[in-house]
Amino acid sequence: MTYFRFALGAVCAAGLLCGLPRDVQAATQDGAAQEHVMTKLNFSVTNNVRAPATLLTAHLYARAENTSPIGAQKALNASISAAMKAVSGQAGVDARAGSYTIDDMTPEHGRTRWVARQDITLSGEDAAKVLDLAGNLQGQGLMLDGTDWSLDPNTREALLQKARLEALAKVRPQAEENAKALGLKLVRLNDVRINANFEGAVRPMMAVMRASSAPMAPPESSREEQVVSATVQVEAELEP
């Protein structure tokens, strides 16, 4: 008797549809299953923020030739030392001596020729001052390789945050619009990923100029617009 009641209870628990016609049971079960069907949609939203550049960098280099590597190195060291002495300690300008190379450039049937080269960069928010110092270094014999505009760290970070927040604000409206276009509705957003980057501007190459002993006029450089972007990648769950 106990077993019979348990079995009957199990049958009833398995489904209260046992008393309904088979076609009604099937339709009801199919409808219940459809309610739980989810459509996953992956999409991305990109937001760009544009702003004037705030930081100018001038790229220069010194070059020395000699019949021996030691002679070329000594001549280059003297040139770099004089250049750094002229620009170091200038308020608001970051002067750095960069990469150094020395190569054997001896032609096949010519005299031994060693060439040493080292870079110097000048960076600052005061563009006029950076360009004036670059002109002074040209007057000492250095060559101007080019200039480029960028953003100072504080401005760049603020713009990255702005681009990121504006991109995130576009995600839900975009997801709802996508769902509507598909005849569905948005349930939730999953797996949100953010990629923010600073695109900057292409560095213009300038004609290489060999400075003479005469004073050089400061080079010119137009302030360029910078672009900071943020892309949000997201997975949305949609349902009928």
Secondary structure, 3 states (H helix, E strand, C coil): CHHHHHHHHHHHHHCCCCCCCHHHHHHHHHHHHHHCCCEEEEEEEEEEEEEECCEEEEEEEEEEEECCHHHHHHHHHHHHHHHHHHHCCCCCEEEEEEEEEEEECCCCCCCCCEEEEEEEEEEECCHHHHHHHHHHHHHCCCEEEEEEEECCHHHHHHHHHHHHHHHHHHHHHHHHHHHHHCCCEEEEEEEEEEEEEECCCCCCECCCCCCCCCCCCCCCCCCCEEEEEEEEEEEEEEEC
